[in-house]
């Protein structure tokens, strides 16, 4: 987590969630490195998470 991350300030005002989705492989170069490798197979889990959260929010709004 970056020391300059502003999310904590935003989440004090707005209901929020912060999710870290690791896309690296063991032994690979770390983030912010030109040799970093992103495992794109992980992206489907991030997309599914966002879709699930959106569907849950839409469902909660339909009850209002």
C-alpha positions, 0 to 999 in steps of 0.5 A: 500500500502506498504511503500516498494513498488517498483512498482512506480519506475518501472512504471516510466520506463515502461507503467504500471498499479497497481490494488488492488483486495480485497479478504477479507470479512467484519469483517474477519482478515486483510492481513498478519494475520494467520486467514486471509480468502481469498474469492476465488469467487473474483479470477475470476474477477482478471483473467478476468481483466488480460485476458482483458488487454492481449487481448487489448494489443494483439489487439493493436499489431496486428495493427502495 
